[in-house]
Amino acid sequence: MNIKKAVDCVPGGLMLVPLLLGACVHTFAPGAGKYFGSFTNGLITGTVPILAVWFFCMGATINLRATGTVLRKSGTLLATKMLVAWIATIVASHFIPVGGVKAGLFAGLSVLAITTSMDMTNGGLYAAVMQQYGTREEAGAFVLMSVESGPLISMLILGATGVAFFEPRLFAGAVLPFLVGFVLGNLDSDLRDLFGRCVHPLIPFFGFALGNGIDLNVIMTSGLPGVVLGLGVIVVTGIPLILADRWIAGGNGAAGLAASSTAGAAVANPAIIGEMIPRFKPLVPAATAMVATACLVTAILVPILTALWVRRHHARDALREEIADATAQPLNERDVHV
């Protein structure tokens, strides 16, 4: 059986197929991990440790000479994503009541749902997609995306400065495995090769674990607003990210499109913010369902769109090269007319 070839035919399939399998397990057998326990439960619930090892190996593959490129790319994507989420929140606050939409097709939609879905990129999805369709430096650009983790940025955008604070130790803990791998990989090229070989094999494992945090029933729960929100995340954040990647970070736009997703961890942010800001508490159930749907929609569409974008870009480059070669060919005497 050519299972690997079949998976590779799906854009971002190495990440997406295991993620969907994990979502099916979580949806139809939510207690499977606890029932089997031991190593099976570790695979189902081991998102953090698997990602930690993967981040370490990713760090080992980055060459010191490429550090400037990684930081420029990562900083550009991070700043753009936060700015777009901020602007989207300001615009939404002028049209959506504080208590959210109460009736109609978009019932339950709130500024809380919009902010928490747009301000946090799925770093694992981004890195996996760029590992397949981009460069090592682009794949490693997730390093600064950990700043988005947790409700801090959402609270700042929502005007809750002072209600919560960002602890530097948590940021250090998020980037430390990557930095240790980066240092070891640059001290010894053999270690870089050793750990670098682990990057691809680990992708389906954390994809499956991430999928086990997604319930397919959330689409039925949130309905049309959740799907529209997911599409809105891709369009509203994707276009500025593509432009920023091309004009500022020096890429071809693929990294920007790959960053236009909603993180799985963002699903928890409405509830956390609701506990800190009481007036948001009634909005939490609907917002949580919508953010989860946005996460699922973007996890499915972003790898596909990125693959199509890269293929289109490569085809256009190939056409330009053919035209340039044809133009550069010297004329034969028979082609010269007086």
Long-range contacts (C-beta under 8 A, 24 or more apart in sequence): 11-303, 11-304, 11-306, 11-307, 11-308, 12-125, 12-128, 12-129, 12-132, 12-133, 12-302, 12-303, 12-304, 12-306, 12-307, 13-303, 14-128, 14-132, 14-200, 14-203, 14-204, 14-207, 15-124, 15-125, 15-128, 15-129, 15-132, 15-203, 15-204, 15-207, 15-303, 16-207, 16-299, 16-300, 16-303, 17-204, 17-207, 18-203, 18-204, 18-205, 18-207, 18-208, 18-211, 19-207, 19-208, 19-210, 19-211, 19-214, 19-299, 20-211, 20-300, 21-208, 21-211, 22-207, 22-208, 22-209, 22-210, 22-211, 22-212, 22-213, 22-214, 23-211, 23-212, 23-214, 23-215, 23-216, 23-296, 24-211, 24-216, 25-211, 25-212, 26-211, 26-212, 26-213, 26-214, 26-215, 26-216, 27-215, 27-216, 27-217, 30-215, 33-212, 43-205, 43-208, 43-209, 44-208, 44-209, 44-212, 45-209, 45-212, 46-205, 46-209, 47-206, 47-209, 47-210, 47-212, 47-213, 50-202, 50-205, 50-206, 50-209, 51-124, 51-206, 52-177, 53-177, 53-198, 53-202, 54-124, 54-198, 54-199, 54-202, 54-203, 54-206, 55-177, 55-178, 55-181, 56-177, 56-178, 56-180, 56-181, 56-195, 57-181, 57-195, 57-196, 57-198, 57-199, 57-202, 58-127, 58-131, 58-139, 58-140, 58-142, 58-178, 58-181, 58-199, 59-140, 59-177, 59-178, 59-179, 59-180, 59-181, 59-182, 59-183, 59-185, 60-181, 60-182, 60-184, 60-185, 60-191, 60-192, 60-194, 60-195, 60-196, 61-136, 61-140, 61-185, 61-192, 61-195, 61-196, 61-199, 62-136, 62-137, 62-140, 62-182, 62-185, 62-186, 63-136, 63-185, 63-186, 63-192, 64-186, 66-136, 66-137, 66-140, 69-137, 69-250, 70-137, 70-140, 70-141, 70-143, 71-143, 71-144, 72-248, 72-249, 72-250, 73-137, 73-138, 73-141, 73-245, 73-249, 73-250, 73-251, 73-255, 74-140, 74-141, 74-142, 74-143, 74-144, 74-145, 75-144, 76-244, 76-245, 76-248, 76-249, 77-121, 77-141, 77-144, 77-145, 77-241, 77-244, 77-245, 77-249, 77-255, 77-256, 77-259, 78-144, 78-145, 78-147, 78-148, 79-244, 80-237, 80-240, 80-241, 80-244, 80-256, 81-118, 81-119, 81-121, 81-148, 81-237, 81-241, 81-259, 82-119, 82-148, 82-153, 82-157, 83-240, 84-118, 84-236, 84-237, 84-240, 84-241, 85-115, 85-118, 85-119, 85-153, 85-157, 85-237, 86-119, 86-157, 88-114, 88-115, 88-118, 88-236, 88-237, 89-114, 89-115, 89-118, 89-157, 89-158, 98-279, 99-282, 99-283, 100-283, 100-286, 100-287, 101-225, 105-224, 105-225, 106-224, 106-225, 106-228, 107-225, 107-286, 108-222, 108-225, 108-286, 108-287, 108-289, 108-290, 109-225, 109-229, 109-286, 109-290, 110-283, 110-286, 110-287, 111-158, 112-158, 112-270, 112-273, 112-274, 112-280, 112-283, 112-284, 112-287, 113-225, 113-229, 113-270, 113-283, 113-286, 113-287, 113-290, 113-291, 114-229, 114-232, 115-154, 115-157, 115-158, 116-151, 116-154, 116-266, 116-269, 116-270, 116-273, 116-287, 116-291, 117-229, 117-230, 117-233, 117-262, 117-266, 117-290, 117-291, 117-294, 117-295, 118-232, 118-233, 118-236, 118-237, 118-262, 119-148, 119-153, 119-154, 119-157, 119-266, 120-148, 120-149, 120-153, 120-154, 120-262, 120-263, 120-265, 120-266, 120-269, 121-145, 121-148, 121-259, 121-260, 121-261, 121-262, 121-263, 122-261, 122-262, 122-263, 122-264, 122-295, 122-298, 122-299, 122-302, 123-263, 124-206, 124-207, 124-210, 124-264, 125-210, 125-258, 125-261, 125-298, 125-299, 125-302, 125-303, 126-255, 126-258, 126-259, 126-261, 128-203, 128-207, 128-303, 129-258, 129-302, 129-303, 129-306, 130-254, 130-255, 130-258, 131-199, 131-200, 131-203, 133-254, 133-258, 133-306, 133-307, 133-310, 134-251, 134-254, 134-255, 134-258, 134-310, 138-251, 138-254, 138-255, 140-178, 141-255, 143-175, 143-178, 145-259, 146-171, 146-174, 146-175, 147-171, 148-263, 149-174, 149-263, 149-265, 150-265, 150-269, 150-272, 151-269, 151-272, 151-273, 151-276, 154-269, 154-273, 155-273, 155-276, 155-277, 158-273, 158-277, 160-273, 160-276, 160-277, 163-276, 163-277, 164-276, 210-264, 213-264, 213-267, 214-264, 214-292, 214-295, 214-296, 214-299, 215-292, 216-296, 218-289, 218-292, 218-293, 218-296, 219-293, 219-296, 221-289, 221-293, 222-286, 222-289, 222-290, 222-292, 222-293, 225-290, 226-289, 226-290, 226-292, 226-293, 226-294, 226-297, 227-293, 227-297, 229-290, 229-291, 229-293, 229-294, 229-297, 230-262, 230-293, 230-294, 230-295, 230-296, 230-297, 230-298, 230-301, 231-297, 231-301, 233-260, 233-261, 233-262, 233-294, 233-297, 233-298, 234-260, 234-261, 234-297, 234-298, 234-301, 234-302, 234-305, 238-305, 252-310, 252-313, 253-309, 253-313, 254-306, 254-309, 254-310, 254-313, 257-302, 257-305, 257-306, 257-309, 258-302, 258-303, 258-306, 260-298, 260-302, 261-295, 261-298, 261-299, 261-302, 262-291, 262-294, 262-295, 262-298, 263-295, 264-295, 264-299, 266-291, 266-295, 267-291, 267-292, 267-295
